[in-house]
């Protein structure tokens, strides 16, 4: 019979629920959920794509698929764009409180009324960051639940040591890996834990270790098969390992999230896939991109070998330090603006210091399990970037051992082991969020720019400008402030204000190539051809090896029917970036417009050979072949376009219309 919730635990849950209801009410007065940005927007867009029946043809999974699929299910039931996901995740934190209570009892084998389980549950319940992130479109809460379930099952398997228990543990590890791949490190760590159990026969240990790993990998089979079918690419789970490793090796950023490309480009290439394709001049699969970036990460590591010890120590310190490092959302900023979070007493400094020391006070036969769980997760993040929301799944485990330490403190104070209390004070001081924290002005600046972005997405010009002014006030004189504001104003098509912001950015950073480039885009959209060409020319002068200004200038000249000038400009762009498929396609179009059909056909044939999934290349080749009177070749090119999976309805319509025209 399952144990019932004690009155004390029920009281704790009621108080915790009231805190979460208060937070939810406050959250509904903001756009933090309704207007997602960055990773939240990626999850939101992916879920919408799934709701509309699009499995993502041609692309291997780039992020863990579990959370977006569950988010899509929420959207199917409650509709997209609302607060349902926040409500459900906040409810999930209440379940997590119960799981922390149960997990503490499991590790201590105490009777139901023991102090430590209730204390551990309270530490997690009133840890403000867990409440805050539960309200956002992020997987931190789901991962916390999966970590708790996995920890309980691993301990159960350790105590029972039977095949069934270890298989279930492996399946739970695989399930958590579907959310975020770093959790799969346990498929190596748990067999190691089992092998250390020398009191058992070696054959039994080996068998159980294999069962854990096999069960976890078995759960990944559907994703691997999906990647083979949908993307024709053998990717076990996701293809983002290379880019994340590369970000994690940028020692000059002191363990913070590090950009790996110029973010001022017209379209930020988050995966670097398009960038690498332009470099190599051919279509790349997700697995190829990951391998290339993994090699570059290794080269970065070796090339800065002397800086790596300090770099990794800084990342380790950032993981254990009490500072809640902002990334997308700043808990440190919003906790002072939400009354529901302002007075929650538990912070990460307390949990980390007492939780690490508390490991020593767990029962000896179970301590090893907790250590392997915490150590494995910590090591799985170390090569990457341990921002606060990524360490969230460790919080309940630290709460368990912190509660154990706290319950042991009275006895320590009256024993010869009181030096443990001094160690706790020293460790708390060492982990206080002093060094490594971002300045309050920098944090507020990030938040205000994010708020400006959200305002632009909901077509609110007044608020966009107001948040831009606030960002300017906290960090005056930055070119990036006015540049980013111009991008948000572009979304609103507020061209005069966007141009004014860019001109201010240009005054502050006259040598930045992206500023005149983007100015040219704005001017072209307003029909100011001469001004746009002048801006593109200025961008090209600032970086003579940059192909994009030449491409945009060529397209503008084409629209102005200045075909000879457009051709010369596009040929210059092609010479600078021969692998760029957009440049090749537009250059072929320019050749065709001037009657140079053979040149156009030759260029397009190499284009579709290098980029077989580029539908415009096949379609344009069909048009050129049709103009040359080669109907069969044109139909063959159309078949190449039609064979691409995941075509948009308008693309399918264009292909059908041209085929009907050719078959008359």
ZITA-V944641 format. One record per residue. PHI is phi as a letter, one per 30 degrees, with the letter a starting at -180 (999 if undefined). OMEGA is omega in degrees with one decimal (* if undefined). NEAR is the number of other C-alpha atoms within 8 Angstrom. Layout:
PHI/OMEGA/NEAR ; PHI/OMEGA/NEAR
This chain:
999/-177.8/2 ; d/178.5/3 ; d/178.6/4 ; d/178.6/4 ; d/179.1/6 ; d/177.0/8 ; e/179.9/6 ; d/179.3/7 ; d/177.0/10 ; d/177.5/9 ; d/177.6/8 ; e/-179.7/9 ; d/178.8/10 ; d/179.3/8 ; d/179.0/8 ; d/178.9/11 ; d/178.4/10 ; d/176.8/8 ; e/-177.4/9 ; d/175.6/11 ; d/178.4/8 ; d/178.5/9 ; d/-179.6/12 ; d/178.8/11 ; d/178.3/8 ; d/-178.0/10 ; d/-179.7/11 ; d/177.4/8 ; d/178.7/6 ; b/176.0/8 ; c/-176.1/10 ; d/-179.1/8 ; c/-174.1/13 ; d/179.0/9 ; b/-175.9/11 ; d/175.7/12 ; b/174.1/11 ; h/-175.7/7 ; e/178.6/8 ; d/178.2/11 ; d/177.9/10 ; d/177.4/9 ; d/-179.1/13 ; d/-178.5/12 ; d/178.8/8 ; d/179.1/9 ; d/177.5/13 ; d/177.8/11 ; d/178.5/11 ; d/178.3/11 ; e/-179.4/11 ; d/173.8/6 ; i/-179.8/6 ; c/-178.7/9 ; d/-179.2/7 ; i/-176.0/9 ; e/175.0/9 ; i/-175.7/10 ; b/170.3/11 ; d/175.8/15 ; e/178.0/11 ; c/173.8/9 ; c/178.4/8 ; e/-171.6/13 ; d/-170.8/9 ; d/-175.5/8 ; d/178.5/11 ; d/178.9/11 ; d/175.9/10 ; d/176.7/8 ; d/176.9/12 ; d/177.0/12 ; d/176.6/9 ; d/179.8/12 ; d/178.6/12 ; d/-176.8/9 ; d/-171.7/6 ; c/-176.8/8 ; i/-179.5/8 ; d/171.7/8 ; i/-179.1/6 ; c/-176.4/9 ; c/-175.9/9 ; d/-177.4/8 ; d/178.1/11 ; d/179.6/13 ; d/-178.4/10 ; d/-179.5/8 ; d/175.8/12 ; d/172.8/12 ; d/179.8/9 ; d/177.1/11 ; d/175.9/14 ; d/174.1/12 ; d/179.9/8 ; d/177.3/11 ; d/178.4/13 ; d/-179.8/10 ; d/176.3/10 ; d/177.4/17 ; e/-179.9/12 ; d/-177.7/9 ; d/179.2/13 ; d/176.1/12 ; d/179.6/14 ; d/-176.4/10 ; d/-177.9/10 ; c/-174.4/8 ; h/179.9/6 ; d/171.9/8 ; d/-173.9/6 ; e/-176.0/6 ; d/-176.3/6 ; d/-176.3/9 ; d/-172.1/7 ; e/179.2/12 ; e/179.7/15 ; d/179.1/11 ; d/178.3/9 ; d/178.3/17 ; d/178.7/14 ; d/178.5/10 ; d/178.0/12 ; d/-175.2/14 ; d/-173.9/10 ; c/169.9/11 ; d/-168.7/13 ; d/-177.2/12 ; d/178.8/8 ; d/176.9/11 ; d/-176.8/13 ; d/-176.4/10 ; d/175.7/11 ; d/179.4/14 ; d/-173.7/14 ; c/175.9/10 ; d/179.8/12 ; b/-173.0/10 ; c/-174.1/8 ; e/-177.3/12 ; d/177.7/15 ; e/179.1/10 ; d/177.6/11 ; d/178.3/13 ; d/179.8/12 ; d/178.0/11 ; d/178.4/11 ; d/178.5/14 ; d/179.2/10 ; d/-179.1/11 ; d/179.5/11 ; d/-178.4/10 ; d/177.9/11 ; d/178.2/12 ; d/178.3/12 ; d/178.8/10 ; d/179.2/12 ; d/-178.2/9 ; d/-178.4/6 ; d/179.8/7 ; h/174.0/9 ; c/-173.5/8 ; d/-177.1/8 ; e/-178.5/6 ; d/179.9/13 ; d/176.8/14 ; d/178.9/11 ; d/177.4/11 ; d/178.2/13 ; d/178.4/15 ; d/178.5/13 ; d/175.2/12 ; d/177.8/14 ; d/178.8/15 ; d/177.8/11 ; d/175.7/14 ; d/175.9/12 ; d/175.4/12 ; d/176.8/12 ; b/-169.4/9 ; d/-177.8/11 ; d/178.8/9 ; d/-178.7/11 ; d/176.3/12 ; e/179.3/10 ; d/177.4/11 ; d/171.0/12 ; c/-176.0/9 ; d/-177.1/10 ; d/173.5/11 ; e/175.7/14 ; d/177.2/9 ; e/-179.5/10 ; d/-179.0/12 ; d/179.3/11 ; d/-178.3/6 ; d/-169.7/8 ; d/179.6/7 ; d/178.9/4 ; c/177.7/7 ; e/-177.0/7 ; d/-179.5/8 ; d/178.9/6 ; d/179.1/8 ; d/179.6/12 ; d/-179.4/11 ; d/-179.6/8 ; d/177.2/13 ; d/178.1/13 ; d/-179.0/9 ; d/178.3/12 ; e/-177.3/17 ; d/-177.9/12 ; d/179.9/9 ; d/178.6/13 ; d/179.6/16 ; d/178.8/9 ; e/-178.7/9 ; d/178.5/10 ; d/-176.2/12 ; e/179.5/9 ; e/179.3/7 ; d/178.9/10 ; d/178.2/12 ; d/177.4/8 ; e/179.6/9 ; d/178.0/16 ; d/-176.3/12 ; d/-172.7/8 ; d/-174.7/12 ; c/-175.8/12 ; h/-173.1/8 ; b/179.4/11 ; d/176.5/8 ; b/-176.0/12 ; e/-178.1/9 ; b/-178.5/11 ; b/-177.4/12 ; c/-177.5/14 ; c/-178.2/10 ; d/-177.1/9 ; d/-178.0/15 ; d/179.7/12 ; d/175.4/9 ; d/179.6/13 ; d/177.4/15 ; e/-176.1/14 ; d/-178.6/13 ; c/-177.8/12 ; d/-172.1/11 ; d/-177.3/11 ; d/-179.3/4 ; c/172.7/8 ; h/175.2/9 ; i/175.6/14 ; d/172.9/9 ; e/-172.7/8 ; c/174.8/8 ; d/179.4/7 ; c/175.8/6 ; a/176.9/6 ; d/-176.1/7 ; d/-178.3/6 ; d/179.8/7 ; d/-176.9/7 ; e/177.1/5 ; b/179.9/5 ; d/-175.5/8 ; c/-171.0/9 ; d/-177.6/4 ; c/-174.9/7 ; i/-179.3/10 ; d/-179.3/10 ; d/179.0/8 ; d/-179.9/8 ; d/178.0/10 ; d/176.3/13 ; d/179.7/13 ; d/-174.2/9 ; c/176.1/7 ; i/178.5/11 ; a/177.7/9 ; d/-179.7/9 ; b/172.1/9 ; d/179.8/10 ; e/-180.0/13 ; d/177.8/10 ; d/178.2/8 ; e/-178.7/14 ; d/179.4/13 ; d/179.9/9 ; d/-177.9/9 ; d/174.8/12 ; d/176.5/13 ; d/178.9/9 ; d/176.3/9 ; d/178.1/13 ; d/177.2/9 ; d/177.5/8 ; d/179.7/11 ; d/-178.7/10 ; d/-178.1/7 ; d/178.8/6 ; b/-172.5/9 ; e/-179.4/8 ; d/-178.7/5 ; d/-172.2/8 ; d/177.6/11 ; e/177.9/8 ; d/-178.0/7 ; d/-178.4/11 ; d/174.0/11 ; d/177.3/8 ; d/179.2/10 ; d/177.4/14 ; d/178.9/10 ; d/178.9/9 ; d/178.9/12 ; d/-174.2/11 ; c/-179.4/9 ; d/-175.4/13 ; d/-176.9/12 ; d/177.4/13 ; d/-174.4/11 ; d/-177.3/9 ; d/172.6/11 ; a/-170.2/7 ; i/177.6/7 ; c/177.4/6 ; c/176.8/12 ; d/-179.6/10 ; e/177.6/8 ; d/-170.4/10 ; d/-179.5/8 ; d/178.7/11 ; d/179.9/9 ; c/173.7/7 ; c/179.8/10 ; d/-179.2/9 ; d/-178.3/11 ; c/-166.5/12 ; d/-172.5/9 ; c/175.8/6 ; d/-164.0/9 ; d/-170.6/7 ; c/174.3/11 ; b/-172.4/9 ; d/177.9/12 ; e/-179.8/14 ; d/-177.0/11 ; d/-177.1/14 ; d/-176.7/14 ; d/-177.8/13 ; d/179.6/16 ; d/178.9/17 ; d/179.3/10 ; d/-178.3/12 ; d/178.0/14 ; e/-178.4/12 ; d/-173.4/6 ; c/172.7/10 ; d/175.6/12 ; e/-171.3/8 ; e/-175.8/6 ; d/-178.4/5 ; c/-178.8/10 ; e/-177.3/11 ; d/179.7/8 ; d/-179.5/11 ; d/-179.7/11 ; d/-178.0/9 ; d/178.8/11 ; d/-178.4/10 ; d/-177.3/10 ; d/-178.6/8 ; d/-179.1/11 ; d/177.7/13 ; e/-179.1/10 ; d/-179.7/8 ; d/179.0/10 ; c/-171.5/11 ; e/179.0/11 ; d/-173.9/10 ; c/-178.5/10 ; b/-171.1/12 ; d/174.3/14 ; d/-167.4/13 ; d/-176.8/12 ; d/177.9/7 ; d/179.2/9 ; d/-176.4/11 ; e/-179.2/11 ; d/178.5/13 ; d/-174.2/11 ; e/-178.9/11 ; d/177.5/12 ; d/176.5/13 ; d/177.8/13 ; d/178.6/15 ; d/-176.4/16 ; d/176.0/17 ; d/178.3/17 ; d/177.6/16 ; d/179.6/12 ; d/-178.7/14 ; d/178.8/10 ; d/178.5/9 ; d/-173.5/9 ; e/-179.5/9 ; e/179.0/8 ; d/179.6/7 ; d/-176.8/12 ; d/-177.2/9 ; c/-179.5/7 ; b/177.7/7 ; d/-178.7/6 ; c/-179.0/7 ; d/176.8/10 ; d/174.9/7 ; d/178.5/8 ; d/176.0/10 ; d/178.3/8 ; d/179.2/8 ; d/178.9/11 ; d/-179.6/8 ; d/-178.0/8 ; d/178.1/9 ; d/178.0/12 ; d/-179.5/7 ; d/-176.2/7 ; c/176.5/13 ; e/-175.7/10 ; d/175.9/10 ; c/178.7/6 ; d/173.4/4 ; i/179.5/7 ; d/176.2/8 ; d/177.7/7 ; d/-178.8/6 ; e/178.5/6 ; d/179.6/8 ; d/179.2/10 ; d/179.7/12 ; d/178.2/11 ; e/177.6/13 ; d/-177.6/9 ; d/-178.2/11 ; d/177.1/12 ; d/175.7/14 ; d/177.3/9 ; d/175.6/10 ; d/177.9/16 ; d/179.2/11 ; d/-179.9/13 ; d/179.4/12 ; d/-179.5/14 ; d/177.4/10 ; c/174.6/7 ; i/-179.7/7 ; c/-176.7/9 ; d/-176.1/11 ; d/-179.2/6 ; d/177.4/9 ; e/179.7/17 ; d/-179.0/10 ; d/179.2/9 ; d/174.4/12 ; d/177.6/14 ; d/178.2/8 ; d/176.7/10 ; d/178.6/15 ; d/-177.3/13 ; d/-176.6/7 ; d/176.7/10 ; b/-173.7/10 ; d/171.6/7 ; i/-178.6/6 ; d/176.0/10 ; d/-176.2/11 ; d/179.9/7 ; d/-178.0/12 ; d/178.2/14 ; d/179.0/12 ; d/178.2/9 ; d/178.2/15 ; d/178.7/13 ; d/179.1/9 ; d/177.8/12 ; d/175.1/15 ; d/178.3/11 ; e/179.7/9 ; d/-175.0/10 ; h/175.0/6 ; c/-168.6/10 ; d/179.6/10 ; e/179.4/6 ; d/179.1/9 ; d/178.6/13 ; d/179.3/11 ; d/178.4/8 ; d/179.1/12 ; d/-179.9/13 ; d/175.4/8 ; d/177.6/10 ; d/-178.7/16 ; d/176.2/13 ; d/-177.3/7 ; d/-178.8/9 ; b/-174.1/8 ; d/-178.6/7 ; c/-177.7/6 ; d/-172.9/9 ; d/-175.1/11 ; d/-175.6/9 ; d/177.3/12 ; d/177.2/13 ; d/-179.9/13 ; d/175.6/9 ; e/177.2/12 ; d/177.6/14 ; d/-179.8/10 ; d/-177.5/12 ; d/178.8/12 ; d/-179.8/12 ; d/177.4/7 ; c/179.2/7 ; i/179.3/6 ; c/-170.9/9 ; d/-176.5/10 ; d/178.1/6 ; d/180.0/10 ; d/179.5/15 ; d/177.4/11 ; d/179.3/9 ; d/177.9/12 ; d/178.2/15 ; d/179.5/11 ; d/177.5/11 ; d/179.3/14 ; d/178.1/14 ; d/178.7/7 ; d/177.7/9 ; b/-175.1/8 ; d/-178.4/6 ; c/-175.4/6 ; c/-173.0/9 ; d/-172.0/12 ; e/178.4/7 ; d/178.6/13 ; d/177.5/15 ; d/-177.8/12 ; d/177.4/10 ; d/178.4/14 ; d/178.6/14 ; d/177.9/11 ; d/178.6/12 ; d/176.6/12 ; d/-179.6/11 ; d/177.0/7 ; d/179.2/7 ; i/174.8/6 ; c/-165.6/9 ; d/-179.4/11 ; d/178.3/7 ; d/178.9/9 ; d/-179.8/15 ; d/-179.9/12 ; d/-179.0/9 ; d/179.4/12 ; d/175.8/15 ; d/175.8/9 ; d/178.0/10 ; d/180.0/15 ; d/178.6/14 ; d/-179.8/7 ; d/-177.9/9 ; b/-175.5/11 ; d/-178.9/11 ; d/-176.7/12 ; d/-174.6/12 ; d/178.5/10 ; d/178.5/6 ; d/-179.5/13 ; d/-179.9/14 ; d/-179.2/14 ; d/175.7/10 ; d/177.0/13 ; d/177.5/13 ; d/178.0/10 ; d/176.4/13 ; e/-178.2/13 ; d/-179.3/12 ; d/-179.6/8 ; c/176.7/8 ; i/179.7/6 ; c/-171.8/9 ; d/179.6/11 ; d/178.2/6 ; d/179.6/10 ; d/-178.5/16 ; d/-179.3/12 ; d/-179.3/8 ; d/-179.2/11 ; d/177.7/15 ; d/176.6/9 ; d/-179.7/8 ; d/-177.7/13 ; d/174.5/12 ; d/-179.5/7 ; d/-177.7/9 ; b/-175.1/10 ; d/179.4/9 ; c/-177.4/9 ; c/-171.4/9 ; d/-179.3/9 ; d/177.4/8 ; d/178.2/11 ; d/-177.4/14 ; d/180.0/12 ; d/176.2/11 ; d/176.9/14 ; d/178.5/14 ; d/-179.2/9 ; d/179.0/13 ; d/178.1/13 ; d/178.5/12 ; d/178.4/8 ; d/-179.8/7 ; i/-177.9/6 ; c/-173.3/9 ; d/-178.7/9 ; d/178.1/6 ; d/178.4/10 ; d/178.9/14 ; d/177.9/11 ; d/177.3/9 ; d/176.9/12 ; d/177.4/13 ; d/175.5/8 ; d/177.7/9 ; d/-176.7/14 ; d/-177.2/10 ; d/179.8/6 ; d/-177.5/9 ; d/176.2/7 ; i/178.3/8 ; d/175.7/8 ; d/-179.3/6 ; e/-179.6/6 ; d/176.6/6 ; d/177.6/8 ; d/179.7/10 ; d/179.1/8 ; d/-179.7/8 ; d/179.2/12 ; d/-178.0/8 ; d/-179.8/8 ; d/178.2/8 ; d/177.9/10 ; d/179.0/8 ; d/-178.5/7 ; d/-176.0/9 ; d/178.7/5 ; d/*/4
